[in-house]
């Protein structure tokens, strides 16, 4: 690979990609995140494609160029839990997650040039997360840290909320924001690494 572009400013995604031993640059997508899909796995893939296409429109995709775009969402059943609007919204989300199993789904799209032709591949990864039963004081204390305010579902598994996670069924890195094993396998299967 000559040029790897991560279409995200997420510090968590940057760290996960760096842990893969990859050199990359950041070009942030600023596309409006409007979706037409309804099914959770299709929503995250659609969002990752929008981001990848946006960045692809900003750069020349020469042989060896790979754009990696991802979007991670939290779903409780069919309900999408985005970033909270305010502290009370964060409290509401955490009450809903308390003592329950939810899904964290990440969609990934790669746009790359291999042998002078532009190609694209998308996939998604689903991880089930079970929260401990939380009381009102625990939720309010966690929300007061400010950590939940820019996180889908109002929590960061690698942060202060780790103490609330009872069980993870699936890929931990997916919950953080980038399904590293699936990404590595896809890059390798396409001859990109």
N, CA, C and O atoms as a DFTB+ gen file, in Angstrom:
772 C
 N C O
     1  1       0.841      -1.180       0.000
     2  2       0.000       0.000       0.000
     3  2       0.883       1.238       0.000
     4  3       1.830       1.344       0.779
     5  1       0.560       2.162      -0.878
     6  2       1.321       3.400      -0.933
     7  2       0.707       4.491      -0.074
     8  3       1.415       5.222       0.618
     9  1      -0.618       4.595      -0.123
    10  2      -1.293       5.683       0.576
    11  2      -2.579       5.164       1.201
    12  3      -3.475       4.696       0.499
    13  1      -2.663       5.248       2.523
    14  2      -3.865       4.857       3.254
    15  2      -4.470       6.125       3.844
    16  3      -3.788       6.913       4.499
    17  1      -5.758       6.303       3.598
    18  2      -6.465       7.478       4.096
    19  2      -7.592       7.006       5.010
    20  3      -8.444       6.215       4.606
    21  1      -7.586       7.497       6.235
    22  2      -8.675       7.243       7.169
    23  2      -9.636       8.416       7.085
    24  3      -9.249       9.561       7.316
    25  1     -10.888       8.133       6.754
    26  2     -11.900       9.180       6.574
    27  2     -12.592       9.470       7.899
    28  3     -13.819       9.434       7.989
    29  1     -11.794       9.759       8.931
    30  2     -12.352       9.990      10.261
    31  2     -11.346      10.737      11.125
    32  3     -10.138      10.522      11.019
    33  1     -11.852      11.606      11.973
    34  2     -11.007      12.293      12.953
    35  2     -11.099      11.617      14.318
    36  3     -10.518      12.108      15.286
    37  1     -11.815      10.503      14.412
    38  2     -11.998       9.814      15.685
    39  2     -10.667       9.368      16.272
    40  3      -9.931       8.616      15.633
    41  1     -10.348       9.823      17.481
    42  2      -9.101       9.379      18.111
    43  2      -9.076       7.870      18.341
    44  3      -8.013       7.250      18.325
    45  1     -10.252       7.285      18.554
    46  2     -10.313       5.840      18.776
    47  2      -9.988       5.081      17.494
    48  3      -9.248       4.098      17.530
    49  1     -10.530       5.523      16.366
    50  2     -10.220       4.866      15.099
    51  2      -8.741       5.052      14.733
    52  3      -8.101       4.127      14.233
    53  1      -8.213       6.239      14.982
    54  2      -6.793       6.484      14.700
    55  2      -5.915       5.518      15.493
    56  3      -4.968       4.937      14.964
    57  1      -6.249       5.360      16.766
    58  2      -5.457       4.466      17.623
    59  2      -5.558       3.013      17.158
    60  3      -4.550       2.309      17.116
    61  1      -6.750       2.562      16.812
    62  2      -6.928       1.181      16.365
    63  2      -6.188       0.920      15.059
    64  3      -5.571      -0.133      14.899
    65  1      -6.241       1.863      14.128
    66  2      -5.535       1.689      12.855
    67  2      -4.025       1.723      13.076
    68  3      -3.289       0.957      12.453
    69  1      -3.564       2.596      13.949
    70  2      -2.133       2.647      14.272
    71  2      -1.680       1.345      14.925
    72  3      -0.571       0.875      14.670
    73  1      -2.537       0.760      15.769
    74  2      -2.198      -0.514      16.416
    75  2      -2.056      -1.649      15.403
    76  3      -1.421      -2.662      15.695
    77  1      -2.643      -1.489      14.214
    78  2      -2.484      -2.476      13.151
    79  2      -1.127      -2.335      12.472
    80  3      -0.766      -3.141      11.614
    81  1      -0.373      -1.300      12.866
    82  2       0.941      -1.065      12.274
    83  2       0.869      -0.357      10.934
    84  3       1.796      -0.446      10.128
    85  1      -0.224       0.342      10.694
    86  2      -0.412       1.011       9.406
    87  2      -0.028       2.480       9.495
    88  3      -0.338       3.163      10.471
    89  1       0.653       2.953       8.455
    90  2       0.884       4.380       8.283
    91  2      -0.301       4.919       7.492
    92  3      -0.710       4.319       6.498
    93  1      -0.847       6.036       7.924
    94  2      -2.022       6.575       7.258
    95  2      -2.101       8.070       7.483
    96  3      -1.446       8.629       8.362
    97  1      -2.918       8.691       6.669
    98  2      -3.213      10.106       6.835
    99  2      -4.714      10.248       7.094
   100  3      -5.493       9.329       6.844
   101  1      -5.087      11.391       7.587
   102  2      -6.482      11.660       7.911
   103  2      -7.030      12.686       6.920
   104  3      -6.452      13.757       6.734
   105  1      -8.129      12.349       6.303
   106  2      -8.913      13.323       5.546
   107  2     -10.352      13.113       6.015
   108  3     -10.979      12.096       5.717
   109  1     -10.848      14.077       6.739
   110  2     -12.149      13.937       7.382
   111  2     -13.275      14.162       6.387
   112  3     -13.256      15.109       5.600
   113  1     -14.234      13.290       6.439
   114  2     -15.452      13.434       5.646
   115  2     -16.341      14.457       6.321
   116  3     -16.499      14.458       7.542
   117  1     -16.919      15.329       5.510
   118  2     -17.857      16.305       6.065
   119  2     -19.216      16.197       5.386
   120  3     -19.938      17.182       5.230
   121  1     -19.541      14.974       4.988
   122  2     -20.802      14.709       4.314
   123  2     -21.962      14.746       5.313
   124  3     -21.804      14.388       6.480
   125  1     -23.120      15.182       4.836
   126  2     -24.311      15.143       5.670
   127  2     -24.765      13.687       5.783
   128  3     -24.922      13.000       4.773
   129  1     -24.971      13.229       6.996
   130  2     -25.284      11.824       7.244
   131  2     -26.783      11.557       7.131
   132  3     -27.469      11.367       8.136
   133  1     -27.275      11.545       5.910
   134  2     -28.687      11.229       5.653
   135  2     -28.760       9.793       5.162
   136  3     -28.037       9.395       4.249
   137  1     -29.642       9.025       5.779
   138  2     -29.763       7.622       5.393
   139  2     -31.120       7.334       4.776
   140  3     -32.124       7.975       5.086
   141  1     -31.112       6.349       3.893
   142  2     -32.353       5.904       3.264
   143  2     -32.718       4.501       3.737
   144  3     -33.849       4.051       3.552
   145  1     -31.765       3.823       4.340
   146  2     -31.974       2.443       4.784
   147  2     -32.666       2.421       6.143
   148  3     -32.687       3.422       6.858
   149  1     -33.237       1.257       6.490
   150  2     -33.944       1.093       7.754
   151  2     -33.267       0.052       8.634
   152  3     -33.167       0.239       9.847
   153  1     -32.809      -1.027       8.045
   154  2     -32.178      -2.121       8.782
   155  2     -30.837      -1.638       9.361
   156  3     -30.042      -1.041       8.635
   157  1     -30.572      -1.884      10.653
   158  2     -29.352      -1.379      11.283
   159  2     -28.056      -1.659      10.510
   160  3     -27.242      -0.751      10.337
   161  1     -27.852      -2.883      10.048
   162  2     -26.614      -3.190       9.327
   163  2     -26.521      -2.412       8.018
   164  3     -25.427      -2.039       7.594
   165  1     -27.650      -2.168       7.383
   166  2     -27.650      -1.408       6.132
   167  2     -27.416       0.081       6.376
   168  3     -26.821       0.761       5.541
   169  1     -27.882       0.588       7.515
   170  2     -27.667       1.993       7.864
   171  2     -26.178       2.273       8.023
   172  3     -25.664       3.236       7.454
   173  1     -25.476       1.430       8.801
   174  2     -24.045       1.692       9.040
   175  2     -23.228       1.550       7.765
   176  3     -22.270       2.294       7.556
   177  1     -23.596       0.604       6.915
   178  2     -22.883       0.458       5.641
   179  2     -23.148       1.677       4.757
   180  3     -22.226       2.203       4.133
   181  1     -24.396       2.123       4.703
   182  2     -24.720       3.305       3.909
   183  2     -23.936       4.526       4.390
   184  3     -23.410       5.287       3.578
   185  1     -23.857       4.713       5.704
   186  2     -23.105       5.848       6.248
   187  2     -21.614       5.747       5.936
   188  3     -20.978       6.751       5.615
   189  1     -21.057       4.547       6.029
   190  2     -19.628       4.390       5.719
   191  2     -19.371       4.661       4.237
   192  3     -18.344       5.239       3.880
   193  1     -20.299       4.246       3.375
   194  2     -20.152       4.518       1.936
   195  2     -20.215       6.018       1.654
   196  3     -19.426       6.533       0.862
   197  1     -21.145       6.718       2.297
   198  2     -21.244       8.166       2.114
   199  2     -19.926       8.855       2.474
   200  3     -19.458       9.738       1.754
   201  1     -19.339       8.442       3.591
   202  2     -18.078       9.037       4.042
   203  2     -16.936       8.705       3.092
   204  3     -16.134       9.577       2.755
   205  1     -16.857       7.452       2.659
   206  2     -15.784       7.042       1.746
   207  2     -15.892       7.790       0.419
   208  3     -14.888       8.268      -0.108
   209  1     -17.101       7.893      -0.119
   210  2     -17.311       8.593      -1.388
   211  2     -16.969      10.076      -1.268
   212  3     -16.410      10.668      -2.191
   213  1     -17.309      10.669      -0.126
   214  2     -16.991      12.077       0.090
   215  2     -15.481      12.304       0.038
   216  3     -15.006      13.224      -0.628
   217  1     -14.743      11.466       0.738
   218  2     -13.278      11.614       0.744
   219  2     -12.705      11.264      -0.631
   220  3     -11.755      11.904      -1.084
   221  1     -13.268      10.262      -1.295
   222  2     -12.800       9.895      -2.634
   223  2     -12.943      11.066      -3.606
   224  3     -12.157      11.194      -4.545
   225  1     -13.922      11.900      -3.387
   226  2     -14.101      13.076      -4.226
   227  2     -13.100      14.182      -3.953
   228  3     -13.024      15.154      -4.705
   229  1     -12.334      14.042      -2.886
   230  2     -11.359      15.068      -2.500
   231  2      -9.929      14.717      -2.885
   232  3      -9.045      15.571      -2.820
   233  1      -9.691      13.471      -3.286
   234  2      -8.319      13.029      -3.574
   235  2      -8.264      12.278      -4.901
   236  3      -9.279      11.809      -5.415
   237  1      -7.066      12.181      -5.432
   238  2      -6.848      11.354      -6.608
   239  2      -6.585       9.930      -6.120
   240  3      -5.697       9.701      -5.300
   241  1      -7.346       9.002      -6.620
   242  2      -7.203       7.612      -6.186
   243  2      -6.292       6.897      -7.184
   244  3      -6.745       6.261      -8.135
   245  1      -5.007       7.027      -6.930
   246  2      -3.993       6.411      -7.781
   247  2      -3.761       4.974      -7.339
   248  3      -4.190       4.593      -6.249
   249  1      -3.086       4.160      -8.166
   250  2      -2.789       2.787      -7.730
   251  2      -2.084       2.789      -6.365
   252  3      -1.121       3.524      -6.147
   253  1      -2.582       1.958      -5.469
   254  2      -2.027       1.871      -4.119
   255  2      -2.766       2.706      -3.090
   256  3      -2.492       2.595      -1.895
   257  1      -3.700       3.543      -3.532
   258  2      -4.472       4.363      -2.601
   259  2      -5.624       3.546      -2.025
   260  3      -6.331       2.849      -2.752
   261  1      -5.801       3.643      -0.708
   262  2      -6.917       2.985      -0.034
   263  2      -7.575       3.989       0.907
   264  3      -6.905       4.589       1.747
   265  1      -8.871       4.168       0.766
   266  2      -9.650       5.002       1.684
   267  2     -10.417       4.065       2.599
   268  3     -11.087       3.141       2.139
   269  1     -10.312       4.309       3.895
   270  2     -11.031       3.518       4.903
   271  2     -12.021       4.444       5.604
   272  3     -11.629       5.425       6.236
   273  1     -13.306       4.121       5.485
   274  2     -14.348       4.907       6.151
   275  2     -15.186       3.972       7.006
   276  3     -15.443       2.832       6.621
   277  1     -15.611       4.456       8.165
   278  2     -16.402       3.627       9.071
   279  2     -17.446       4.476       9.786
   280  3     -17.292       5.686       9.950
   281  1     -18.500       3.807      10.200
   282  2     -19.506       4.439      11.037
   283  2     -20.004       3.406      12.046
   284  3     -20.350       2.284      11.678
   285  1     -20.037       3.791      13.303
   286  2     -20.448       2.898      14.381
   287  2     -21.705       3.445      15.042
   288  3     -21.770       4.618      15.408
   289  1     -22.699       2.578      15.189
   290  2     -23.949       2.973      15.836
   291  2     -24.342       1.950      16.894
   292  3     -23.943       0.786      16.843
   293  1     -25.131       2.414      17.850
   294  2     -25.632       1.572      18.932
   295  2     -27.131       1.383      18.710
   296  3     -27.864       2.340      18.459
   297  1     -27.570       0.124      18.810
   298  2     -28.984      -0.192      18.634
   299  2     -29.486      -0.996      19.824
   300  3     -28.853      -1.962      20.252
   301  1     -30.614      -0.589      20.343
   302  2     -31.330      -1.338      21.364
   303  2     -32.596      -1.833      20.679
   304  3     -33.573      -1.096      20.546
   305  1     -32.567      -3.080      20.250
   306  2     -33.610      -3.573      19.359
   307  2     -33.468      -2.844      18.042
   308  3     -32.384      -2.823      17.459
   309  1     -34.539      -2.251      17.566
   310  2     -34.479      -1.460      16.335
   311  2     -34.271       0.027      16.602
   312  3     -34.180       0.823      15.667
   313  1     -34.196       0.402      17.888
   314  2     -34.018       1.810      18.235
   315  2     -32.546       2.193      18.131
   316  3     -31.678       1.583      18.755
   317  1     -32.296       3.205      17.336
   318  2     -30.933       3.717      17.147
   319  2     -30.626       4.729      18.243
   320  3     -31.342       5.717      18.404
   321  1     -29.554       4.476      18.999
   322  2     -29.135       5.399      20.052
   323  2     -27.918       6.173      19.551
   324  3     -26.798       5.662      19.554
   325  1     -28.148       7.388      19.129
   326  2     -27.070       8.232      18.620
   327  2     -26.350       8.944      19.748
   328  3     -26.375       8.510      20.900
   329  1     -25.712      10.040      19.395
   330  2     -25.058      10.864      20.407
   331  2     -26.146      11.637      21.143
   332  3     -27.092      12.118      20.518
   333  1     -26.022      11.762      22.459
   334  2     -27.076      12.459      23.220
   335  2     -27.125      13.958      22.896
   336  3     -26.103      14.585      22.614
   337  1     -28.337      14.508      22.945
   338  2     -28.527      15.938      22.693
   339  2     -28.046      16.777      23.883
   340  3     -27.540      17.888      23.721
   341  1     -28.220      16.211      25.076
   342  2     -27.838      16.907      26.294
   343  2     -27.681      15.865      27.411
   344  3     -27.826      14.667      27.167
   345  1     -27.388      16.320      28.620
   346  2     -27.165      15.383      29.729
   347  2     -28.394      14.537      30.035
   348  3     -28.265      13.347      30.325
   349  1     -29.577      15.129      29.976
   350  2     -30.790      14.359      30.272
   351  2     -31.032      13.274      29.224
   352  3     -31.530      12.195      29.547
   353  1     -30.684      13.556      27.988
   354  2     -30.795      12.546      26.938
   355  2     -29.805      11.405      27.197
   356  3     -30.126      10.237      26.979
   357  1     -28.605      11.752      27.661
   358  2     -27.610      10.728      28.006
   359  2     -28.115       9.863      29.157
   360  3     -27.968       8.642      29.125
   361  1     -28.703      10.482      30.164
   362  2     -29.259       9.740      31.305
   363  2     -30.342       8.786      30.812
   364  3     -30.380       7.623      31.214
   365  1     -31.219       9.275      29.944
   366  2     -32.301       8.455      29.397
   367  2     -31.742       7.236      28.662
   368  3     -32.216       6.118      28.867
   369  1     -30.737       7.445      27.808
   370  2     -30.143       6.328      27.060
   371  2     -29.518       5.300      27.994
   372  3     -29.712       4.097      27.821
   373  1     -28.776       5.772      28.975
   374  2     -28.105       4.846      29.893
   375  2     -29.124       4.075      30.739
   376  3     -28.890       2.915      31.079
   377  1     -30.238       4.701      31.078
   378  2     -31.303       3.978      31.788
   379  2     -31.866       2.873      30.904
   380  3     -32.162       1.777      31.381
   381  1     -32.015       3.167      29.605
   382  2     -32.523       2.162      28.671
   383  2     -31.543       0.991      28.524
   384  3     -31.964      -0.159      28.404
   385  1     -30.258       1.279      28.533
   386  2     -29.242       0.233      28.363
   387  2     -29.019      -0.570      29.649
   388  3     -28.545      -1.704      29.595
   389  1     -29.353       0.005      30.785
   390  2     -29.109      -0.614      32.082
   391  2     -29.692      -2.020      32.174
   392  3     -30.893      -2.223      31.997
   393  1     -28.819      -2.989      32.455
   394  2     -29.237      -4.364      32.651
   395  2     -29.675      -5.077      31.379
   396  3     -30.279      -6.147      31.448
   397  1     -29.381      -4.503      30.232
   398  2     -29.882      -5.056      28.973
   399  2     -28.750      -5.334      27.977
   400  3     -27.630      -4.840      28.114
   401  1     -29.084      -6.132      26.987
   402  2     -28.180      -6.425      25.880
   403  2     -28.518      -5.478      24.734
   404  3     -29.687      -5.270      24.408
   405  1     -27.482      -4.910      24.131
   406  2     -27.675      -4.076      22.951
   407  2     -26.611      -4.427      21.916
   408  3     -25.658      -5.148      22.212
   409  1     -26.780      -3.918      20.716
   410  2     -25.836      -4.201      19.639
   411  2     -25.068      -2.947      19.256
   412  3     -25.623      -1.851      19.180
   413  1     -23.784      -3.135      19.018
   414  2     -22.950      -2.091      18.439
   415  2     -22.572      -2.601      17.053
   416  3     -21.977      -3.669      16.911
   417  1     -22.926      -1.822      16.037
   418  2     -22.706      -2.246      14.658
   419  2     -21.853      -1.196      13.951
   420  3     -22.158      -0.003      13.975
   421  1     -20.782      -1.667      13.324
   422  2     -19.911      -0.786      12.555
   423  2     -19.946      -1.195      11.098
   424  3     -19.770      -2.366      10.762
   425  1     -20.173      -0.224      10.242
   426  2     -20.067      -0.423       8.801
   427  2     -18.735       0.134       8.337
   428  3     -18.307       1.193       8.797
   429  1     -18.078      -0.573       7.430
   430  2     -16.784      -0.148       6.900
   431  2     -16.858      -0.201       5.377
   432  3     -17.365      -1.165       4.802
   433  1     -16.351       0.837       4.740
   434  2     -16.217       0.850       3.281
   435  2     -14.781       1.172       2.923
   436  3     -14.184       2.104       3.462
   437  1     -14.238       0.394       2.012
   438  2     -12.912       0.637       1.459
   439  2     -13.087       1.023       0.000
   440  3     -13.769       0.327      -0.752
   441  1     -12.485       2.111      -0.396
   442  2     -12.380       2.473      -1.809
   443  2     -10.896       2.444      -2.119
   444  3     -10.096       3.053      -1.409
   445  1     -10.529       1.739      -3.173
   446  2      -9.110       1.575      -3.470
   447  2      -8.874       1.466      -4.963
   448  3      -9.785       1.203      -5.748
   449  1      -7.615       1.678      -5.325
   450  2      -7.204       1.553      -6.711
   451  2      -6.185       0.432      -6.769
   452  3      -5.103       0.506      -6.185
   453  1      -6.558      -0.581      -7.475
   454  2      -5.676      -1.734      -7.624
   455  2      -5.517      -1.987      -9.114
   456  3      -6.461      -2.415      -9.778
   457  1      -4.330      -1.726      -9.640
   458  2      -4.083      -1.961     -11.055
   459  2      -4.831      -1.014     -11.966
   460  3      -5.323      -1.422     -13.018
   461  1      -4.922       0.236     -11.579
   462  2      -5.567       1.281     -12.373
   463  2      -7.083       1.163     -12.486
   464  3      -7.671       1.729     -13.408
   465  1      -7.725       0.448     -11.578
   466  2      -9.186       0.460     -11.568
   467  2      -9.664       0.717     -10.147
   468  3      -9.134       0.166      -9.182
   469  1     -10.656       1.550     -10.045
   470  2     -11.228       1.882      -8.738
   471  2     -12.185       0.768      -8.331
   472  3     -13.040       0.337      -9.105
   473  1     -12.015       0.319      -7.097
   474  2     -12.878      -0.734      -6.566
   475  2     -13.395      -0.307      -5.199
   476  3     -12.844       0.582      -4.551
   477  1     -14.474      -0.972      -4.782
   478  2     -15.085      -0.649      -3.489
   479  2     -15.591      -1.930      -2.852
   480  3     -16.131      -2.808      -3.525
   481  1     -15.407      -2.019      -1.550
   482  2     -15.947      -3.142      -0.794
   483  2     -16.466      -2.602       0.535
   484  3     -15.852      -1.727       1.147
   485  1     -17.604      -3.136       0.971
   486  2     -18.204      -2.733       2.253
   487  2     -18.554      -3.978       3.051
   488  3     -18.856      -5.033       2.493
   489  1     -18.507      -3.831       4.362
   490  2     -18.924      -4.910       5.252
   491  2     -19.351      -4.297       6.575
   492  3     -19.143      -3.108       6.815
   493  1     -19.953      -5.119       7.435
   494  2     -20.319      -4.642       8.762
   495  2     -19.978      -5.713       9.793
   496  3     -19.850      -6.893       9.469
   497  1     -19.836      -5.279      11.023
   498  2     -19.549      -6.169      12.149
   499  2     -20.525      -5.819      13.265
   500  3     -20.772      -4.645      13.539
   501  1     -21.077      -6.845      13.908
   502  2     -22.015      -6.655      15.011
   503  2     -21.446      -7.265      16.281
   504  3     -20.967      -8.399      16.268
   505  1     -21.498      -6.527      17.366
   506  2     -21.055      -7.002      18.677
   507  2     -22.184      -6.753      19.672
   508  3     -22.761      -5.666      19.713
   509  1     -22.492      -7.769      20.470
   510  2     -23.494      -7.602      21.525
   511  2     -22.800      -7.200      22.822
   512  3     -21.787      -7.785      23.206
   513  1     -23.354      -6.207      23.481
   514  2     -22.806      -5.721      24.747
   515  2     -23.920      -5.784      25.787
   516  3     -25.045      -5.353      25.534
   517  1     -23.597      -6.322      26.950
   518  2     -24.548      -6.375      28.059
   519  2     -24.058      -5.447      29.166
   520  3     -22.918      -5.547      29.620
   521  1     -24.933      -4.550      29.589
   522  2     -24.619      -3.643      30.691
   523  2     -25.095      -4.242      32.008
   524  3     -26.101      -4.949      32.060
   525  1     -24.361      -3.949      33.059
   526  2     -24.835      -4.237      34.411
   527  2     -26.060      -3.371      34.679
   528  3     -26.299      -2.382      33.987
   529  1     -26.820      -3.751      35.675
   530  2     -27.945      -2.918      36.106
   531  2     -27.358      -1.696      36.804
   532  3     -26.600      -1.827      37.765
   533  1     -27.709      -0.516      36.320
   534  2     -27.165       0.729      36.860
   535  2     -28.220       1.447      37.690
   536  3     -29.397       1.471      37.331
   537  1     -27.785       2.033      38.808
   538  2     -28.733       2.836      39.574
   539  2     -28.605       4.300      39.148
   540  3     -27.677       4.684      38.436
   541  1     -29.543       5.082      39.597
   542  2     -29.621       6.501      39.211
   543  2     -28.320       7.246      39.533
   544  3     -27.845       8.036      38.718
   545  1     -27.742       7.000      40.717
   546  2     -26.513       7.692      41.107
   547  2     -25.350       7.337      40.192
   548  3     -24.569       8.213      39.819
   549  1     -25.224       6.056      39.822
   550  2     -24.142       5.637      38.921
   551  2     -24.273       6.325      37.561
   552  3     -23.288       6.793      36.989
   553  1     -25.493       6.376      37.062
   554  2     -25.724       7.005      35.765
   555  2     -25.396       8.491      35.833
   556  3     -24.687       9.009      34.970
   557  1     -25.898       9.171      36.834
   558  2     -25.664      10.624      36.954
   559  2     -24.177      10.927      37.150
   560  3     -23.658      11.890      36.587
   561  1     -23.496      10.105      37.950
   562  2     -22.057      10.316      38.166
   563  2     -21.298      10.168      36.849
   564  3     -20.423      10.975      36.536
   565  1     -21.638       9.130      36.080
   566  2     -20.958       8.915      34.812
   567  2     -21.253      10.048      33.829
   568  3     -20.340      10.539      33.165
   569  1     -22.501      10.465      33.729
   570  2     -22.853      11.542      32.811
   571  2     -22.129      12.830      33.203
   572  3     -21.740      13.603      32.328
   573  1     -21.941      13.071      34.496
   574  2     -21.270      14.296      34.955
   575  2     -19.797      14.362      34.529
   576  3     -19.194      15.434      34.566
   577  1     -19.215      13.226      34.124
   578  2     -17.824      13.241      33.651
   579  2     -17.716      13.896      32.272
   580  3     -16.626      14.294      31.860
   581  1     -18.828      14.008      31.565
   582  2     -18.820      14.576      30.219
   583  2     -18.477      13.568      29.137
   584  3     -18.694      13.830      27.954
   585  1     -17.946      12.423      29.528
   586  2     -17.517      11.415      28.555
   587  2     -18.634      10.951      27.610
   588  3     -18.378      10.752      26.423
   589  1     -19.853      10.777      28.102
   590  2     -20.902      10.243      27.219
   591  2     -21.408      11.213      26.158
   592  3     -22.143      10.807      25.258
   593  1     -21.036      12.469      26.244
   594  2     -21.700      13.477      25.434
   595  2     -21.401      13.416      23.938
   596  3     -22.184      13.944      23.148
   597  1     -20.319      12.804      23.528
   598  2     -20.062      12.712      22.091
   599  2     -19.970      11.256      21.632
   600  3     -19.295      10.946      20.650
   601  1     -20.653      10.372      22.353
   602  2     -20.593       8.941      22.053
   603  2     -21.982       8.412      21.709
   604  3     -22.966       8.729      22.377
   605  1     -22.042       7.604      20.662
   606  2     -23.296       6.927      20.328
   607  2     -23.686       6.037      21.498
   608  3     -22.849       5.297      22.016
   609  1     -24.931       6.097      21.915
   610  2     -25.386       5.302      23.044
   611  2     -24.952       5.862      24.381
   612  3     -25.245       5.269      25.419
   613  1     -24.261       6.990      24.383
   614  2     -23.830       7.695      25.602
   615  2     -22.794       6.953      26.430
   616  3     -22.762       7.109      27.651
   617  1     -21.942       6.147      25.793
   618  2     -20.870       5.541      26.575
   619  2     -19.668       5.226      25.698
   620  3     -19.788       5.030      24.489
   621  1     -18.503       5.181      26.343
   622  2     -17.248       4.824      25.688
   623  2     -16.703       3.601      26.413
   624  3     -16.238       3.703      27.548
   625  1     -16.758       2.461      25.768
   626  2     -16.381       1.204      26.417
   627  2     -14.936       1.216      26.906
   628  3     -14.606       0.552      27.889
   629  1     -14.073       1.970      26.224
   630  2     -12.668       2.020      26.617
   631  2     -12.418       3.096      27.678
   632  3     -11.278       3.328      28.081
   633  1     -13.476       3.737      28.117
   634  2     -13.337       4.805      29.102
   635  2     -13.909       4.422      30.456
   636  3     -13.833       3.271      30.885
   637  1     -14.483       5.421      31.117
   638  2     -14.993       5.249      32.479
   639  2     -16.187       4.299      32.576
   640  3     -16.474       3.777      33.654
   641  1     -16.876       4.072      31.475
   642  2     -18.037       3.179      31.525
   643  2     -17.650       1.704      31.458
   644  3     -18.523       0.840      31.542
   645  1     -16.377       1.402      31.312
   646  2     -15.937      -0.005      31.253
   647  2     -16.428      -0.785      32.474
   648  3     -16.671      -1.989      32.393
   649  1     -16.572      -0.091      33.598
   650  2     -17.018      -0.763      34.825
   651  2     -18.476      -1.213      34.754
   652  3     -18.921      -1.996      35.593
   653  1     -19.221      -0.726      33.762
   654  2     -20.631      -1.097      33.614
   655  2     -20.846      -2.257      32.642
   656  3     -21.948      -2.799      32.554
   657  1     -19.798      -2.636      31.914
   658  2     -19.944      -3.653      30.867
   659  2     -19.815      -5.042      31.483
   660  3     -18.751      -5.431      31.964
   661  1     -20.910      -5.771      31.459
   662  2     -20.956      -7.104      32.053
   663  2     -20.422      -8.166      31.095
   664  3     -19.729      -9.094      31.512
   665  1     -20.748      -8.025      29.805
   666  2     -20.380      -9.061      28.842
   667  2     -20.268      -8.459      27.448
   668  3     -21.045      -7.581      27.070
   669  1     -19.297      -8.941      26.699
   670  2     -19.159      -8.573      25.295
   671  2     -19.169      -9.861      24.495
   672  3     -18.361     -10.758      24.737
   673  1     -20.079      -9.950      23.550
   674  2     -20.139     -11.112      22.674
   675  2     -19.763     -10.636      21.276
   676  3     -20.603     -10.144      20.523
   677  1     -18.474     -10.795      20.942
   678  2     -17.987     -10.340      19.643
   679  2     -16.710      -9.549      19.781
   680  3     -15.985      -9.680      20.766
   681  1     -16.443      -8.736      18.797
   682  2     -15.187      -7.996      18.660
   683  2     -15.184      -6.722      19.511
   684  3     -15.989      -5.817      19.287
   685  1     -14.274      -6.659      20.486
   686  2     -14.137      -5.480      21.342
   687  2     -13.779      -4.247      20.518
   688  3     -14.337      -3.172      20.742
   689  1     -12.848      -4.390      19.562
   690  2     -12.422      -3.231      18.777
   691  2     -13.580      -2.650      17.964
   692  3     -13.596      -1.456      17.667
   693  1     -14.533      -3.483      17.610
   694  2     -15.721      -3.011      16.909
   695  2     -16.497      -2.026      17.779
   696  3     -16.986      -1.010      17.284
   697  1     -16.609      -2.320      19.056
   698  2     -17.337      -1.438      19.975
   699  2     -16.585      -0.112      20.135
   700  3     -17.203       0.938      20.317
   701  1     -15.270      -0.164      20.067
   702  2     -14.459       1.046      20.166
   703  2     -14.616       1.903      18.905
   704  3     -14.508       3.128      18.976
   705  1     -14.870       1.267      17.747
   706  2     -15.142       2.058      16.552
   707  2     -14.587       1.555      15.241
   708  3     -14.838       2.157      14.197
   709  1     -13.829       0.451      15.265
   710  2     -13.285      -0.081      14.019
   711  2     -13.006      -1.572      14.205
   712  3     -12.154      -1.937      15.016
   713  1     -13.703      -2.436      13.474
   714  2     -13.517      -3.880      13.649
   715  2     -12.187      -4.346      13.046
   716  3     -12.136      -4.773      11.893
   717  1     -11.126      -4.258      13.831
   718  2      -9.768      -4.490      13.355
   719  2      -9.585      -5.861      12.693
   720  3      -9.055      -5.909      11.584
   721  1      -9.996      -6.980      13.312
   722  2      -9.770      -8.265      12.647
   723  2     -10.468      -8.371      11.284
   724  3      -9.881      -8.894      10.336
   725  1     -11.689      -7.892      11.175
   726  2     -12.405      -7.930       9.899
   727  2     -11.763      -6.997       8.878
   728  3     -11.683      -7.333       7.697
   729  1     -11.310      -5.837       9.321
   730  2     -10.632      -4.903       8.424
   731  2      -9.339      -5.527       7.904
   732  3      -9.068      -5.495       6.703
   733  1      -8.551      -6.088       8.804
   734  2      -7.284      -6.722       8.402
   735  2      -7.539      -7.846       7.392
   736  3      -6.863      -7.936       6.367
   737  1      -8.514      -8.693       7.692
   738  2      -8.830      -9.820       6.815
   739  2      -9.276      -9.328       5.433
   740  3      -8.890      -9.904       4.416
   741  1     -10.078      -8.279       5.395
   742  2     -10.558      -7.739       4.121
   743  2      -9.407      -7.121       3.327
   744  3      -9.273      -7.371       2.129
   745  1      -8.575      -6.311       3.997
   746  2      -7.418      -5.719       3.312
   747  2      -6.508      -6.812       2.739
   748  3      -6.026      -6.703       1.612
   749  1      -6.284      -7.857       3.525
   750  2      -5.415      -8.944       3.090
   751  2      -6.047      -9.715       1.917
   752  3      -5.357     -10.043       0.951
   753  1      -7.347     -10.001       1.997
   754  2      -8.013     -10.766       0.932
   755  2      -8.036     -10.012      -0.393
   756  3      -8.094     -10.629      -1.456
   757  1      -7.992      -8.688      -0.336
   758  2      -7.981      -7.866      -1.553
   759  2      -6.563      -7.568      -2.033
   760  3      -6.373      -6.860      -3.021
   761  1      -5.567      -8.111      -1.328
   762  2      -4.169      -7.888      -1.709
   763  2      -3.699      -6.480      -1.435
   764  3      -2.801      -5.978      -2.111
   765  1      -4.299      -5.836      -0.446
   766  2      -3.962      -4.445      -0.129
   767  2      -2.904      -4.329       0.973
   768  3      -2.363      -3.249       1.207
   769  1      -2.617      -5.432       1.638
   770  2      -1.518      -5.477       2.613
   771  2      -0.739      -6.762       2.426
   772  3       0.231      -7.005       3.144
